[in-house]
Amino acid sequence: MIQNDHFKDLKLLGIKPREDLTKEAHLFRNVIEKSLDLATRLGRTGRQENPFFWSWRNAFVAGDITGLSNELRYSFTSFIVRQQLPEDAIACHEKIADFRNPHEWFPATRAMQRKIHLHVGPTNSGKTYHALKALEEAKTGVYAGPLRLLAHEVFTRFEAKGRRCALITGEEQRIPEGDEGYFASCTVEMTPLNQRVDVAVIDEIQMIGDDLRGWAWTQALLGVQAKELHLCGEERTVPLIKDICAKIGDEVVVHRYKRLSGLQPMQESLQGRFENLRKGDAVVSFSRLNLHTLKAGIEKATGKKCAIVYGSLPPESRAQQAALFNDPDNDYDYLAASDAIGMGLNLEIKRVVFEAVAKHDGTKVRTLTLPELKQIGGRAGRYRTVAQAAQTPTATSTSPVSSEDLTFKPKAPTPKMGQVGLVTTLEDVDLKVVQGSFKGEAEPLKTAGLFPPSFVIERFSSYFPAGTPFSFILLRLRDIARLPPQYHMANLRDNIVVANHIQSIPLSVYDRSIFLNAPISLKDPGMKEFLRSLATRVANHDSGKLLDFKELNLELLDYTRTSYPAGRVEYLKHLEALHKFLTLYLWLSYRYVGVFQSQALAFHVKAMVEERINEYLANLDYSPEVRRVRVEQMRMEAAKKSRAARQVFDEDEEPQPEQQQQRVGDWTAEGHEEPLFNGLGEAEKIPGTREVTP
């Protein structure tokens, strides 16, 4: 059944009477039936012999019903448009979609002769330490990392050393006064590509293979104008990075590092009992809600204090909690931490305990991948804190580093001997998964994510009839793009949904491209309406003052968790939604300064919302039964998803290749960090709060 908004789009493409549309729909239905018949009766399911079925099936496996719906919508629009486009337009499309040389998108960078230092090794090997040392010794430079918390840590480190440094993330920008040169610490999507620097550091380079965010690492690698570029990551990136750089013409030097302390999985779990925790243990979970209930449960069971650390915790609070945990002379024996510790947050952890090995990644519940388990588990047995490392005046002569380059000689601080990191799980049922991950090695990355810059999309769009749905243009570009073997097109799942929701608003292609990259979570109540209201302000060049948006439920701040009429669970959900609304407003305020003018007020209100959320979380109680049921449901759902994916494909056929990826929390969350909930359904299962005076 064709929805009204889709019918309006099709009218713009030349299908005006509903009778014509009905006729086209019947013809398309015949195509569907033939495609299904080829698959079920003749077993033809490959991309070449049955492209429609192949694309629908992969869309369903990757994105469930929403993914299939978007793919069907695209297929039908494509079926219609085939009659509207002249042959010369199709030829232009194919020429523009020739992405076999994506490095040519950055001509100023290609005019430079860069030297690439690739630092690879396991966690706790000192690879990032050496790259940052090279950055500190430069006159100008950039650090680009996957998380806002890492950008903030590097920013703080440079400020403490008296080096002028900017902090640049999607939601916050602190630029030093004056025109004198300064360093920049940023999230990878915000890497400055239009200025020359001496040294650039791109952290966690293995993320280049991620299907959602990998394009940002590719863009930074191809485009950053640095005389010396340091990439930090895993061994499995080496062949791909060498291959890409060989085509560009940049020199690559690989530096390999060995782990500075031992690491091994244990043979037994904690048997589900917090009483079996030891001093120096970190219990890892995947949402802020879970972390706070675990903290309450650990303190109740052990009589000791439990620090708590996660990415979206305010920097000052995060530093304080880390210091409490690292201090051996107090009673903060334990740590409840998100998987953000897998990409930074260097702590004196002796043992990592996985509360569970299944998580919600923003799309579905799944089992942690091998790289994720090793990255997080590898934080056990760390030989020193960041503060200690920063104070190391000189390096030792016995460096656990092998280098293919004799001119750059990185050296590592002396590790504490005999400190073996341990990894285990809270319950027996998860232990085999963790043990198995330490026996294997992740396969080398085969491809890097790629998404064309906005000027390419603008050129491509200009050859379509006016009013062509932007989502169709993006999917058409995806389908006809010619890529070299080192790249894959970025997953457009979320972009397509956003594009459809703002299609009727008269935005330019440039503005639509900006909204596609905004931190938007359409699952939150009211977000669709707020998104359209924001886009309308941009289209009309209207004033976008914060208090003018009726979608913002600012009256929520007048209530407490005990006084909210809809109840405590709804109070927490609405607080989180309001927080995301404000984050989106701030993100847009840096891109449309003349429209969204209430930046200072938005920061103030956002801080108030965070205070309310933290107050709520700090007073959560712990229920062993609620935790047991929640974790078991996640295990079952992850197993169900895995079985469903296998059943969709034949025994001798595999799904569209997907590289083993590692992601922190929900990538749609602010700062690409852990979500408040592991899916909205988790909020319904939260235990009661302790009764304290609000």
Residue pairs with C-beta under 8 A, 6 or more apart in sequence:
2 10
2 21
2 25
2 76
5 500
5 503
5 504
6 73
6 76
6 77
7 18
7 21
8 504
9 77
9 467
9 468
9 469
9 472
9 503
10 21
10 77
10 80
12 465
12 466
12 467
12 468
13 77
13 80
13 81
13 84
13 465
13 467
13 468
14 80
14 83
14 84
14 465
15 21
15 24
15 80
24 79
24 80
25 76
27 79
28 75
28 76
28 79
31 52
31 79
32 52
35 50
35 52
35 53
35 56
36 53
38 44
38 45
38 49
38 50
38 53
39 45
39 50
39 53
43 650
44 50
44 53
45 53
45 54
45 57
45 649
45 650
45 653
46 54
47 54
47 55
52 75
55 71
55 75
56 68
56 71
56 72
56 75
57 648
57 649
58 655
58 656
59 67
59 68
59 70
59 71
60 67
60 68
60 71
60 648
61 67
61 644
61 645
61 648
61 649
61 655
61 656
62 363
62 491
62 493
62 656
63 70
63 363
63 493
64 363
64 364
66 493
66 497
67 493
70 471
70 493
70 496
70 497
70 500
73 471
73 500
74 471
74 472
74 475
74 476
74 496
77 469
77 472
78 472
78 475
78 476
81 464
81 468
81 472
81 476
84 465
85 93
85 463
85 464
85 465
89 463
89 464
92 463
93 460
93 463
93 476
93 480
94 480
94 482
96 456
96 459
96 460
96 463
97 460
97 477
97 480
97 481
97 482
98 482
99 450
99 452
99 481
99 482
99 483
99 484
99 487
100 482
100 483
100 484
101 484
102 218
102 222
102 450
102 452
102 484
102 487
103 109
103 110
103 222
103 247
103 248
104 110
105 222
105 223
105 452
105 453
105 456
106 193
106 222
106 223
108 194
108 225
109 193
109 222
109 223
109 224
109 225
110 248
110 249
112 196
112 225
112 227
113 249
113 250
113 251
114 226
114 227
114 228
114 229
114 250
114 251
115 227
115 228
115 229
115 250
115 251
115 253
116 229
116 230
116 231
116 241
116 245
116 250
116 251
116 252
116 253
117 131
117 134
117 228
117 229
117 230
117 231
117 253
117 255
117 405
117 408
118 205
118 231
118 233
118 237
118 238
118 241
118 242
118 252
118 253
118 254
118 255
119 127
119 128
119 130
119 131
119 230
119 231
119 232
119 233
119 255
119 257
119 410
120 127
120 232
120 233
120 234
120 235
120 237
120 238
120 254
120 255
120 256
120 257
121 127
121 234
121 235
121 256
121 257
121 258
121 259
122 234
122 257
122 258
122 259
122 263
122 374
122 378
123 259
123 342
123 374
123 375
123 378
123 379
124 259
124 260
124 261
124 263
124 378
124 379
124 381
124 382
124 383
124 421
125 257
125 258
125 259
125 260
125 400
125 412
126 257
126 260
126 400
126 401
126 410
126 412
126 413
127 232
127 233
127 255
127 257
128 201
128 203
128 232
129 389
129 412
129 413
130 255
130 257
130 401
130 410
130 411
130 412
131 201
131 203
131 230
131 231
131 232
132 143
132 154
132 157
132 201
133 410
134 199
134 201
134 228
134 230
134 408
135 141
135 143
135 183
135 199
135 200
135 201
135 230
136 158
136 161
136 163
137 199
138 197
138 198
138 199
138 228
139 181
139 198
140 181
140 182
140 183
140 196
140 197
140 198
140 199
141 183
141 184
141 197
141 198
141 199
141 200
141 201
141 226
142 183
142 184
142 185
142 186
142 191
142 192
142 197
142 199
142 200
142 201
142 224
142 226
143 151
143 154
143 183
143 184
143 185
143 186
143 200
143 201
143 203
144 151
144 186
144 187
144 188
144 190
144 191
144 200
144 201
144 202
144 203
144 220
144 224
145 151
145 154
145 185
145 186
145 187
145 188
145 203
145 204
145 343
145 344
146 187
146 188
146 203
146 204
146 207
146 213
146 343
146 664
146 672
147 187
147 311
147 340
147 343
147 344
147 664
147 671
147 672
147 673
148 169
148 171
148 172
148 187
148 311
148 312
148 670
148 671
148 672
148 673
149 311
149 312
149 315
149 318
149 340
149 344
149 345
149 671
149 673
150 203
150 343
150 344
151 167
151 168
151 169
151 185
151 186
151 187
152 167
152 185
152 315
153 344
153 345
153 386
154 165
154 185
155 165
155 166
155 167
155 174
155 185
156 315
157 386
157 390
158 164
158 165
158 183
158 185
159 165
160 390
163 182
163 183
164 176
164 180
164 181
164 182
164 183
165 176
165 182
165 183
165 184
165 185
166 173
166 174
166 175
166 176
166 182
166 183
166 184
166 185
166 186
167 173
167 174
167 184
167 185
167 186
168 174
168 175
168 184
168 185
168 186
168 187
168 190
168 192
169 186
169 187
169 190
169 671
170 187
170 189
170 190
170 519
170 587
170 590
170 671
171 519
171 583
171 586
171 587
171 670
171 671
172 586
173 590
176 182
184 192
186 192
187 671
187 672
188 202
188 203
188 207
188 213
188 216
188 217
188 220
189 213
189 216
189 517
191 200
191 202
191 216
191 219
191 220
191 223
191 224
192 224
193 219
193 220
193 223
193 224
193 225
194 225
195 225
196 225
196 226
196 227
197 224
197 225
197 226
197 227
198 226
198 227
198 228
199 226
199 227
199 228
199 229
199 230
200 220
200 224
200 226
200 228
200 229
200 230
201 229
201 230
201 231
201 232
202 217
202 220
202 221
202 224
202 229
202 230
202 231
202 232
203 232
203 233
203 343
204 232
204 233
204 343
205 217
205 221
205 231
205 232
205 233
205 237
205 241
206 233
206 234
206 236
206 237
206 371
206 445
206 662
207 213
207 214
207 217
207 233
207 661
207 662
208 214
208 217
208 218
208 221
208 237
208 240
208 241
208 445
208 448
208 449
209 237
209 240
209 445
209 446
209 447
209 448
209 449
209 659
209 661
210 217
210 449
210 659
210 661
210 663
211 449
211 488
211 490
211 491
211 658
211 659
211 661
212 449
212 490
212 491
212 493
212 494
212 663
212 667
213 449
213 667
213 672
214 448
214 449
214 450
214 488
214 490
215 449
215 450
215 451
215 490
216 449
217 448
217 449
218 448
218 449
218 450
218 487
219 451
219 453
221 229
221 231
221 241
221 244
221 448
222 244
222 248
229 250
231 237
231 241
234 371
234 442
235 256
236 371
236 441
236 442
236 443
236 444
236 445
237 444
237 445
238 254
238 444
239 444
239 445
240 444
240 445
240 446
240 447
240 448
240 486
241 252
242 252
242 254
243 486
244 448
244 486
245 251
245 252
246 252
247 484
247 486
253 403
253 404
253 405
253 408
254 403
254 404
255 401
255 402
255 403
255 404
255 405
255 408
255 410
256 401
256 402
256 403
257 400
257 401
257 412
258 400
258 401
259 378
259 400
260 383
260 400
260 412
260 415
261 381
261 382
261 383
261 415
261 416
261 419
261 420
261 421
262 381
262 419
262 420
262 421
263 377
263 378
263 380
263 381
263 420
263 421
263 422
263 423
263 438
264 420
264 421
264 422
264 423
264 438
265 377
265 422
265 423
265 424
265 431
265 434
265 435
265 438
266 351
266 422
266 423
266 424
266 431
268 424
268 428
268 431
269 424
269 425
269 426
269 427
269 428
269 430
269 431
270 276
270 277
270 353
270 424
270 425
270 426
270 427
271 427
271 428
272 426
272 427
272 428
272 624
272 628
273 301
274 297
274 298
274 301
274 302
275 301
275 302
277 283
277 298
277 302
277 333
277 334
277 353
278 333
278 350
278 351
279 304
279 333
279 334
279 350
280 333
280 348
280 349
280 350
280 351
281 333
281 334
281 335
281 349
281 350
281 351
281 352
281 353
282 334
282 335
282 336
282 337
282 341
282 347
282 349
282 351
282 352
282 353
282 379
282 380
283 294
283 298
283 334
283 335
283 336
283 337
283 353
283 355
283 426
284 337
284 338
284 339
284 341
284 352
284 353
284 354
284 355
284 376
285 291
285 294
285 336
285 337
285 338
285 355
285 356
286 338
286 339
286 356
286 359
286 360
286 665
286 674
286 678
287 338
287 360
287 665
287 674
287 675
287 676
287 677
287 678
287 682
288 310
288 312
288 338
288 617
288 674
288 675
288 676
289 617
289 620
289 676
289 677
289 678
289 682
289 683
289 686
290 355
290 627
290 630
290 678
290 682
291 308
291 310
291 336
291 337
291 338
291 674
292 308
292 336
292 617
292 618
292 620
293 620
293 621
293 622
293 623
293 626
293 627
293 686
293 687
294 306
294 336
294 355
294 622
294 627
295 306
295 308
295 336
296 620
296 621
296 622
296 690
297 622
297 624
297 627
298 304
298 306
298 334
298 336
299 305
299 306
300 622
302 333
302 334
304 331
304 332
304 333
304 334
305 324
305 330
305 331
305 332
305 333
305 334
306 332
306 333
306 334
306 335
306 336
307 321
307 322
307 324
307 325
307 332
307 334
307 335
307 336
308 321
308 335
308 336
308 337
309 318
309 321
309 322
309 325
309 335
309 336
309 337
309 338
309 340
309 341
309 345
309 347
310 318
310 337
310 338
310 340
310 673
310 674
311 338
311 340
311 345
311 664
311 665
311 671
311 673
311 674
312 669
312 670
312 671
312 673
312 674
313 321
314 610
318 345
322 345
322 347
322 385
324 330
324 332
325 332
325 334
325 335
325 347
325 348
326 347
326 348
326 385
335 347
335 349
337 345
337 347
338 664
338 665
338 673
338 674
339 359
339 372
339 376
339 664
339 665
339 674
340 664
340 665
340 673
340 674
341 347
341 349
341 376
341 379
342 372
342 375
342 376
342 378
342 379
342 662
342 664
343 375
343 664
345 379
346 379
346 382
346 384
346 385
346 386
346 389
347 379
347 382
347 385
348 382
348 384
348 385
349 379
349 380
349 381
349 382
349 421
350 380
350 381
350 419
350 421
350 422
351 380
351 421
351 422
351 423
351 424
352 376
352 377
352 379
352 380
352 421
352 422
352 423
352 424
353 424
353 425
353 426
354 368
354 373
354 376
354 377
354 423
354 424
354 425
354 426
354 430
354 434
355 425
355 426
355 631
356 425
356 426
356 427
356 430
356 631
356 634
356 635
357 367
357 368
357 373
357 425
357 430
357 433
357 434
358 365
358 366
358 367
358 368
358 631
358 634
358 635
358 637
358 638
359 365
359 366
359 368
359 634
359 678
360 634
360 666
360 675
360 678
360 679
360 682
361 663
361 666
361 667
362 663
362 666
362 667
362 668
362 669
362 675
363 493
364 637
364 641
365 634
365 637
365 638
365 641
365 678
365 679
366 638
366 641
366 642
367 433
367 638
367 639
367 642
368 376
368 433
368 437
369 442
369 660
369 661
369 662
370 437
370 440
370 441
370 442
370 660
371 442
371 660
371 661
371 662
372 662
372 663
373 433
373 434
373 437
373 438
374 437
374 438
374 442
375 662
377 421
377 423
377 434
377 437
377 438
378 421
379 421
380 421
380 422
380 423
381 419
381 420
381 421
381 422
382 421
383 413
383 415
383 416
383 419
384 413
384 416
389 413
392 413
395 410
395 411
395 412
395 413
396 411
396 412
396 413
396 414
397 411
398 414
399 410
399 411
399 412
400 412
400 415
401 410
401 411
401 412
403 409
403 410
423 434
423 438
424 431
424 434
425 431
425 433
425 434
427 631
429 635
430 635
442 660
443 659
443 660
445 659
446 657
446 659
447 485
447 486
447 487
447 488
447 659
448 486
448 487
448 488
449 487
449 488
449 489
449 490
450 483
450 487
450 488
450 489
450 490
451 489
451 490
452 460
452 477
454 509
454 510
454 513
454 514
457 473
457 474
457 477
457 509
457 513
458 509
458 510
458 513
460 473
460 477
461 468
461 470
461 473
461 509
464 473
469 499
469 500
469 503
470 499
470 503
470 509
470 512
471 495
471 496
471 499
471 500
471 503
474 492
474 495
474 496
474 499
475 492
475 496
478 489
478 492
481 489
483 489
494 520
494 668
495 516
497 522
498 515
498 516
498 518
498 520
498 522
498 531
499 512
499 516
501 522
501 528
501 531
501 532
502 512
502 515
502 531
502 532
502 535
505 532
505 535
505 536
505 539
506 539
507 515
507 535
507 538
507 539
511 535
511 538
511 539
514 591
515 531
515 535
518 584
518 587
518 588
519 580
519 583
519 584
519 587
519 668
519 669
519 670
520 527
520 531
520 584
520 668
521 527
521 580
521 668
521 669
522 528
522 531
523 680
524 576
524 577
524 580
524 581
525 573
525 574
525 577
526 551
526 553
526 577
526 581
527 577
527 580
527 581
529 551
530 549
530 551
530 552
530 581
530 584
531 584
533 549
533 551
534 544
534 549
534 584
534 585
534 588
534 596
536 542
537 543
537 544
537 595
537 596
538 544
538 588
538 592
538 595
541 594
541 595
542 595
543 595
543 597
544 588
544 592
544 595
544 596
544 597
544 598
545 597
545 598
546 552
546 585
546 596
546 598
546 601
546 602
546 605
547 554
547 598
547 601
549 585
551 581
552 578
552 581
552 582
553 574
553 578
554 578
554 605
556 564
556 571
556 574
556 575
556 578
557 605
557 608
557 609
557 612
559 565
559 571
560 612
560 694
561 568
561 571
561 572
561 615
561 616
561 619
561 689
561 694
562 568
562 694
563 694
564 570
564 571
564 574
566 574
568 616
568 688
568 689
569 683
569 684
569 686
571 616
572 613
572 616
572 676
572 683
572 686
573 680
573 683
575 609
575 612
575 613
575 616
576 613
576 676
576 677
578 609
579 606
579 609
579 610
579 613
579 670
580 670
582 602
582 605
582 606
582 609
583 606
583 670
585 596
585 598
585 602
586 599
586 602
586 603
586 606
588 595
588 596
589 596
589 597
589 598
589 599
589 602
613 676
615 694
616 689
619 689
619 690
619 692
620 686
620 687
620 689
620 690
621 687
621 688
621 689
621 690
622 687
623 687
626 685
626 686
626 687
629 685
630 682
630 685
634 678
645 655
648 655
649 655
664 672
664 673
664 674
665 672
665 673
665 674
665 675
666 674
666 675
668 675
669 675
669 676
677 683
